Amino acid sequence: MGLSTRVRSRVVLAEAVALALGLAFRLYLVTAFPYEAGDTPLYEGLARNLLAHGSYALELQGRLVPVNVRMPGYPTFLAAVHALLGPGFEPVRLVQAVIDTLTALLAGALAASLAAPASRLRVFLAGVWLAALCPFTANYAAAILAETPTVFLNTAAFVLLLLGVRRAAGPSGADARALVLLAAAGVVAGLGCYLRPETPLVLIAAAPVLAVRWRRWADWPRLVRTGLALGAGLAVVLGPWLARNAILLGRLELLPPPAANMPEETAPNGFNAWTNTWLTSMQDVYEFSWKVEDEPIDFSKLPASALDSLEERQTVTRLFEEYNDTLTLTPEWDDAFARLARERTRRHPLRTWLRVPLGRVLTIWLTPRIELLPFSGHLLPVGVAWEDDPVDFTVTASLIAINLLFLVLAGLGVIRCPWVLGTTVLLTWLFLRTALITTLPAPEPRYVVVCFPVLAALAAQLWARTR
């Protein structure tokens, strides 16, 4: 009994130290590097209207207009923090620092759910430490963006999902307790969808894995009950938002438009289709994708990979000159880029459907992740970069190394993980999420920040007891 008490005390102490260090690290980041993104004014405007008018709406031409330009979760979060702690973004960042610290506990619980019973305590602590000290999720606590609460809910949904699946896969099958856990996973994934619309990928990733695992006729009742529980939890949460959009907007629409445009605005779908045939770097996103309807576009910065011929160069030059004269995106201008995209894809289908997506995979996964920090991210040529700014060089190189370390440790942890079904669900989700991101107009590295608690949980398997 004394040994058990001593062990328990040491575990609590180790956990408390990890959380304390994690919280201190995040508090430093939110005070030293506060960040407001391009979407921040939109989120804040929606939050103010929620507080002032009780309406999820924007002021357009002097009147409040209900919208579905973004999912309502983060504006509601901002409104709640403002109502409880006052205006300004400082309270929001402090709350996000606490939330992201608590995510480390969920990463530990996720790691433990994958481990053998004898190793769960060790693996739990390893997951907590890895997630608490992860600089990439911590950095986003300083940003007025939806990433921090999304990471929390995404990780929580995985914990509930795997606990429910483990019980449903056992001898008792999908009993009442398993169904409650699975329904709760659906509810949490639905709440996460209010923050980032792709959060239900957690449930979608489980579907093919469980369908293969329970493909035999005798297991079909287990599979059906599991699917119904997950779907019911998701529907209960998202149903009201679907009904609201049908009533107020006159459209049976759950998610915002892919381009997040207002109904009367032209979405740059053709332009985005054209950039999907060549764009692989964030620098090109800054120079082209994010300037449409805001700033002139400098044709000279277009990479050679964006042009296949002299005729195409002349066409693109003319289109950019037309745009720069008015800074207006017209349907005709966008259609011209859509035709260019179709022609380029017809000539080189592998480039559009394979080479460019793979280039975007490298962009989103192998990056220093300094987009919120005052560093250039330049490492080459090494001698010049070091002489110009040794601090910048050191920080950038260190973050690249930490990013690679998480990926390598997670890969090794997969090999050590004893629960194949749960691990396969996580790997399927990582694959689906990566594939989805490559189809978006901007391959932003922040879109995989949500993956790092999962990587920490997989990496923590290396701390399991050996036989």
C-alpha positions in Angstrom: 0.0 0.0 0.0 2.9 2.3 0.8 4.5 1.6 -2.5 1.2 2.3 -4.3 0.9 5.6 -2.5 4.5 6.6 -3.3 4.0 5.7 -7.0 0.8 7.6 -7.2 2.4 10.7 -5.6 5.4 10.5 -8.0 3.0 10.3 -11.0 0.9 13.2 -9.8 4.1 15.2 -9.2 5.5 14.4 -12.7 2.2 15.3 -14.3 2.0 18.6 -12.3 5.5 19.6 -13.3 4.8 18.9 -17.0 1.6 20.9 -16.9 3.2 23.8 -15.0 6.1 24.0 -17.5 3.7 23.7 -20.4 1.5 26.5 -19.0 4.5 28.8 -18.3 5.8 28.2 -21.8 2.5 29.2 -23.3 2.1 32.2 -21.1 5.5 33.4 -22.3 4.5 32.9 -25.9 1.2 34.7 -25.6 2.8 37.7 -24.0 6.0 37.8 -26.1 4.5 37.0 -29.5 0.8 37.9 -29.7 -0.7 37.4 -33.1 -3.7 38.6 -35.0 -4.5 36.9 -38.4 -6.3 38.1 -41.4 -9.4 36.3 -40.2 -9.3 37.9 -36.7 -11.4 41.0 -37.5 -14.1 38.9 -39.1 -14.2 36.6 -36.0 -14.2 39.6 -33.7 -17.0 41.3 -35.7 -19.2 38.2 -35.5 -18.5 38.0 -31.7 -19.4 41.6 -31.1 -22.7 41.2 -32.9 -23.4 38.0 -30.9 -22.9 40.0 -27.7 -24.7 43.2 -28.8 -27.6 41.8 -30.8 -27.7 38.0 -30.0 -27.3 37.4 -33.7 -24.7 35.6 -35.8 -24.6 38.3 -38.4 -22.5 40.9 -40.1 -23.3 44.5 -40.7 -23.7 45.0 -44.5 -25.0 48.2 -46.0 -26.1 49.5 -42.7 -28.1 46.4 -41.6 -27.4 43.1 -39.8 -27.4 40.2 -42.2 -27.3 36.5 -41.0 -24.3 34.8 -42.5 -22.6 31.4 -42.8 -19.3 32.8 -43.9 -17.5 31.0 -41.0 -18.5 28.3 -38.6 -19.9 29.9 -35.4 -17.7 28.2 -32.8 -14.8 30.5 -32.6 -16.9 33.8 -32.7 -19.0 32.2 -29.9 -15.9 31.4 -28.0 -14.6 35.0 -28.3 -18.0 36.3 -27.2 -18.0 34.1 -24.1 -14.5 35.2 -23.1 -15.4 38.8 -23.6 -18.6 38.5 -21.6 -16.8 36.7 -18.7 -13.3 38.4 -18.7 -13.8 41.6 -20.5 -12.9 43.0 -24.0 -9.6 42.7 -25.7 -7.6 39.8 -26.9 -5.3 39.4 -23.8 -8.0 37.4 -21.9 -8.6 35.2 -24.9 -4.9 34.4 -25.2 -4.7 33.5 -21.5 -7.8 31.2 -21.8 -6.3 29.6 -24.9 -3.0 29.0 -23.0 -4.9 27.1 -20.3 -6.9 25.1 -22.9 -3.8 24.1 -24.8 -2.1 23.0 -21.5 -5.1 20.8 -20.7 -4.8 19.3 -24.2 -1.6 17.7 -23.0 -3.7 15.7 -20.5 -5.9 14.5 -23.4 -2.8 13.6 -25.4 -1.7 11.5 -22.5 -5.1 9.8 -22.2 -5.0 9.1 -26.0 -1.5 7.6 -25.6 -2.7 5.4 -22.7 -5.7 4.2 -24.7 -3.3 2.7 -27.2 -1.0 1.0 -24.7 -1.1 -2.3 -23.0 -2.4 -2.2 -19.4 1.0 -2.7 -17.8 2.4 0.3 -19.6 -0.5 2.8 -19.6 0.8 4.9 -16.7 4.3 5.4 -18.2 2.8 6.0 -21.6 0.3 8.5 -20.2 3.1 10.5 -18.6 5.2 10.4 -21.8 2.2 11.7 -23.8 1.6 14.5 -21.3 5.2 15.6 -21.4 5.5 15.5 -25.2 2.3 17.5 -25.7 3.0 20.0 -22.9 6.4 20.9 -24.4 5.3 20.9 -28.0 6.1 24.4 -29.3 3.8 24.2 -32.3 0.5 23.9 -30.6 1.7 26.2 -27.8 2.5 28.9 -30.3 -1.1 29.0 -31.6 -2.4 29.9 -28.1 -1.1 33.4 -28.9 -3.1 33.6 -32.1 -6.7 34.8 -32.4 -7.6 31.8 -34.5 -9.6 28.7 -33.9 -6.7 26.3 -33.7 -6.3 26.0 -30.0 -9.9 25.0 -29.1 -10.0 22.9 -32.2 -6.9 20.9 -31.1 -8.5 20.4 -27.7 -11.8 19.1 -29.1 -10.2 17.0 -31.8 -8.0 15.2 -29.3 -10.9 14.8 -26.9 -13.0 13.2 -29.7 -10.2 10.7 -30.4 -10.0 9.7 -26.7 -13.7 9.1 -26.5 -13.7 7.3 -29.9 -10.9 4.9 -29.1 -12.3 4.2 -25.6 -15.6 3.4 -27.2 -14.1 1.3 -30.0 -11.9 -0.7 -27.6 -15.0 -1.6 -25.5 -17.1 -2.3 -28.5 -14.4 -4.6 -29.9 -14.3 -6.5 -26.6 -16.4 -9.6 -25.6 -19.3 -7.4 -24.4 -19.6 -5.8 -27.8 -21.3 -2.5 -28.4 -23.0 -2.4 -25.0 -24.6 0.6 -23.3 -21.3 1.9 -22.0 -19.6 1.6 -25.4 -22.5 3.4 -27.1 -22.4 6.2 -24.6 -18.7 6.7 -25.2 -19.2 6.6 -29.0 -22.1 9.0 -28.9 -20.0 11.4 -26.8 -17.3 11.1 -29.4 -19.8 12.2 -32.0 -21.0 15.1 -29.8 -17.4 16.4 -29.3 -16.6 16.0 -33.0 -19.7 18.0 -33.7 -18.6 20.7 -31.3 -15.2 20.7 -33.1 -17.0 21.1 -36.4 -18.3 24.4 -35.2 -14.7 25.5 -34.9 -13.1 23.8 -37.9 -15.5 22.1 -40.4 -13.1 19.2 -41.0 -13.2 17.9 -37.4 -15.7 15.1 -38.2 -12.8 13.5 -40.1 -12.1 11.9 -36.7 -15.3 9.8 -37.2 -14.9 9.4 -40.9 -11.4 7.9 -40.5 -12.8 5.2 -38.2 -15.5 4.1 -40.6 -13.3 2.2 -43.2 -11.1 0.7 -40.4 -14.1 -0.6 -38.4 -15.9 -1.8 -41.6 -12.9 -4.0 -42.5 -12.4 -5.1 -38.9 -16.0 -6.1 -38.4 -16.7 -7.2 -42.0 -18.0 -10.7 -40.9 -21.8 -11.2 -40.7 -21.6 -11.9 -37.0 -20.0 -8.5 -36.4 -22.4 -6.4 -38.4 -24.7 -5.6 -35.4 -21.6 -4.3 -33.6 -20.7 -2.2 -36.6 -24.2 -0.8 -37.1 -24.6 0.1 -33.4 -21.3 1.8 -33.4 -22.1 3.8 -36.6 -25.5 4.8 -35.3 -24.1 6.0 -32.0 -21.4 8.1 -33.7 -23.8 9.5 -36.2 -26.5 10.3 -33.6 -24.0 12.3 -31.4 -22.8 14.3 -34.5 -26.4 15.0 -35.7 -27.6 16.2 -32.3 -25.0 18.9 -32.2 -25.0 19.9 -35.9 -28.8 19.7 -36.5 -29.6 23.1 -34.9 -27.1 24.9 -37.1 -28.4 23.2 -40.2 -32.0 24.2 -39.2 -30.8 27.8 -38.5 -29.3 28.1 -42.0 -32.4 26.6 -43.6 -34.7 29.1 -41.8 -32.6 32.3 -41.9 -30.6 31.8 -45.1 -33.1 29.8 -47.1 -30.4 27.2 -47.8 -30.0 23.6 -46.5 -26.4 24.4 -45.9 -24.2 23.1 -43.0 -20.7 24.2 -43.9 -19.5 27.6 -45.1 -18.7 28.0 -48.8 -15.2 26.6 -49.6 -13.9 30.1 -50.4 -15.7 31.6 -47.3 -17.3 34.2 -49.6 -20.5 36.1 -49.0 -23.5 35.2 -51.2 -23.1 38.3 -53.4 -19.3 37.8 -53.8 -17.5 36.0 -56.6 -15.4 33.1 -55.3 -12.0 32.7 -57.0 -12.7 29.1 -57.8 -11.1 29.3 -61.3 -8.1 31.1 -60.0 -7.7 28.6 -57.2 -8.0 25.7 -59.8 -5.2 27.4 -61.7 -2.9 27.7 -58.7 -3.7 24.0 -57.9 -1.7 23.1 -61.0 1.6 24.7 -59.7 1.5 26.3 -56.2 3.3 24.3 -53.5 4.9 27.0 -51.2 3.6 29.4 -48.7 5.6 32.2 -50.2 3.5 31.8 -53.4 0.4 31.9 -51.3 1.4 35.2 -49.8 2.4 36.6 -53.3 -0.7 35.4 -55.2 -3.6 33.6 -53.5 -4.0 36.0 -50.6 -3.7 39.2 -52.7 -6.8 38.6 -54.8 -9.2 41.5 -54.3 -6.8 43.2 -51.8 -3.5 44.1 -53.5 -1.9 44.3 -56.9 -0.2 41.1 -58.0 3.4 41.2 -59.2 3.7 38.9 -62.3 7.5 38.9 -62.1 7.3 36.7 -58.9 5.4 34.0 -60.7 7.6 30.8 -60.7 8.5 29.1 -63.9 6.4 26.1 -63.0 3.3 28.2 -63.4 3.8 28.7 -67.1 4.1 26.0 -69.8 4.5 28.2 -72.9 5.0 31.7 -74.3 1.3 31.8 -75.2 0.3 31.0 -71.6 2.7 33.6 -70.3 1.0 36.2 -72.5 -2.4 35.2 -71.4 -1.5 35.3 -67.7 0.2 38.6 -68.1 -2.8 40.1 -69.7 -5.1 38.8 -66.9 -2.9 40.1 -64.2 -2.8 43.5 -65.9 -6.6 43.6 -66.1 -6.8 42.7 -62.4 -4.2 45.2 -61.3 -6.2 48.0 -63.0 -9.3 47.5 -60.9 -8.3 45.1 -58.0 -11.6 43.4 -58.7 -12.3 39.7 -59.3 -14.9 39.4 -62.1 -16.6 36.1 -63.2 -15.0 36.5 -66.7 -11.5 36.9 -65.2 -12.0 33.9 -63.0 -13.4 31.8 -65.8 -10.3 32.6 -67.9 -8.1 31.1 -65.1 -10.5 28.1 -64.9 -9.8 27.4 -68.6 -6.1 27.7 -68.1 -6.4 25.2 -65.2 -8.2 22.7 -67.4 -5.7 23.0 -70.2 -2.7 22.6 -67.9 -4.3 19.5 -66.3 -5.1 18.0 -69.6 -1.5 18.4 -70.7 0.1 17.2 -67.5 -2.5 15.3 -65.3 0.2 13.8 -63.1 1.5 17.2 -62.2 -1.9 18.4 -61.0 -3.0 15.2 -59.3 0.3 13.9 -57.9 3.4 16.2 -58.1 1.7 19.4 -56.8 -0.1 17.6 -54.0 3.1 15.8 -52.9 4.9 19.2 -52.9 2.2 20.6 -50.7 2.6 17.6 -48.3 6.2 18.6 -47.9 5.2 22.2 -47.3 2.7 21.4 -44.6 4.8 18.7 -42.8 8.4 19.7 -43.2 8.5 23.3 -42.1 10.0 25.4 -39.2 6.5 26.6 -38.4 7.6 30.2 -37.7 4.6 31.8 -39.4 3.5 33.4 -36.1 7.0 34.3 -35.0 9.3 37.2 -35.9 11.8 35.0 -37.7 12.6 34.7 -41.4 12.9 30.9 -41.6 15.9 31.2 -43.9 18.7 28.7 -43.6 20.4 28.8 -47.0 23.1 29.5 -47.8 24.1 28.4 -44.3 27.1 30.7 -43.8 25.3 33.8 -45.0 22.2 33.0 -43.0 24.2 32.5 -39.8 26.2 35.7 -40.3 23.1 37.8 -41.0 21.2 36.7 -37.9 22.5 33.8 -35.7 19.5 33.9 -33.4 17.1 33.7 -36.4 19.2 30.8 -37.8 19.3 28.9 -34.5 15.6 29.2 -33.8 14.6 28.2 -37.3 17.0 25.2 -37.3 15.8 24.1 -33.8 12.2 24.2 -34.8 12.9 22.2 -38.0 14.7 19.6 -35.8 11.8 19.5 -33.3 9.3 19.0 -36.1 11.3 16.1 -37.5 11.8 14.6 -34.1 8.0 14.5 -33.5 7.6 12.8 -36.9 10.4 10.2 -36.3 9.3 9.4 -32.8 5.7 9.0 -33.9 6.8 6.6 -36.7 8.8 4.5 -34.2 5.9 4.6 -31.8 3.6 3.1 -34.4 5.9 0.1 -34.6 5.7 -0.3 -30.8 2.0 0.3 -30.4 0.3 -3.0 -29.4 -3.3 -2.0 -30.4 -3.4 -2.3 -34.1 -7.0 -1.2 -34.6 -6.7 2.0 -32.6 -3.4 2.8 -34.3 -4.8 2.2 -37.7 -7.7 4.7 -37.0 -5.2 7.4 -36.1 -3.0 6.7 -39.2 -6.0 6.7 -41.4 -7.0 10.1 -40.0 -3.5 11.5 -40.5 -3.6 10.3 -44.2 -7.1 11.7 -44.9 -6.4 15.0 -43.2 -3.1 15.4 -45.2 -4.9 14.5 -48.4 -7.7 17.0 -47.7 -5.3 19.8 -47.0 -3.5 19.3 -50.4 -6.8 20.2 -52.1 -7.2 23.6 -50.4 -6.1 26.8 -52.1 -3.5 27.6 -49.4 -1.4 24.7 -48.1 -0.9 26.3 -44.7 1.3 24.5 -42.2 -1.2 25.5 -39.4 -3.7 22.9 -40.8 -1.6 20.1 -39.3 -1.1 21.7 -35.9 -4.1 19.7 -34.8 -2.1 16.5 -35.5 0.6 17.1 -32.9 -1.2 15.7 -29.9 -1.8 12.6 -32.0 1.9 12.4 -32.9 2.7 12.8 -29.2 0.4 9.9 -28.3 2.0 7.7 -30.9 5.5 8.7 -29.9 4.7 8.0 -26.2 4.5 4.3 -27.1 8.3 4.3 -27.1 8.1 4.6 -23.3 6.0 1.4 -22.9 7.5 -1.4 -20.8 9.4 -3.9 -22.9 8.8 -7.6 -22.3 
